[in-house]
Amino acid sequence: MKTVQISLNSIDKVKSFVNEITKYDYDFDLVSGRYVIDAKSIMGIFSLDLSKPIDLNIHADGALDEILAVLAPYIIK
């Protein structure tokens, strides 16, 4: 598992983020405080406080480099 911080501070970002990660068969969790949400759920994402960075847990072994490259626009360095 790999954890990165991401920013989803607009509706368009949320939609494109979900479209990107639904292409993969791996599990993705968003963690904000005590809440853990399935990152493939648009409704779940909108229940979080999107004004702050969110931790993304990526449960993938094989395609991790490819996934990180696709998610680069959302990752906070």
N, C-alpha and C positions, 0 to 999 in steps of 0.2 A: 504494500500500500504506500502511496505517496500523497503528501498533503501540500497544497499550495494555496496561497491567498489570492482571491479573485475579486474583481469589482464588477457588479451588475447594476449600474446606477441609472439605467434607462430601460424603457419597455423594449426598444429595438435590440438592445444588448441581451436582454433576457431571452427574447425569441430566437435570436441567432445562436446563442449559447446552447439552448435546448435542442435546436435543430442539429448542431454539430455533434453533441454527445449522444443523441439517440441513434447515431450511425454505428455505435459500438455496443457490443454485447456485455460489456463490463458494468459493474455497479459504480455509481458516483453518488456521494453523499455531500450535502452542504451542511456545515455546522456553524450555527450562529448562537452563541451563548449556550443555553441548555437545549436548544432545538436542533434536531437532526432531520433533514428533509431529503427525500429522493431528488437528486438534481435533474432528473428527467421530467419532473412534475412542474409545469408552469404555475399551476395554482399554489403548489407548495412554496415555490420560490417567492411568489408575491405575498406570502404570509410572513416573510422575513423582513427585517429592517435592512433595506437595500442601500441606505445612505452610508453604511459602514462596510469595510472589507469583510468577506465571508471566506471561511476555510472550506476548501474543496478536497475531499478524500477520494482518491482515485484507486479503485480496487482492480488494478490490471498489472499483469506481469509482462506479457509479451510485447504489447504495442505501446509501452509507456512513452518512448521518445516521440512516436508519431502523434499520440494524444497531446502531449505537451506542446508540440509544434502547432497543432490545430488550435489549442486553447491560449496560445501566446497573447492574442489581443486582449484577453480578459485578466491575465495574470499580473499581479502587482509585484514589481521587482523589489 
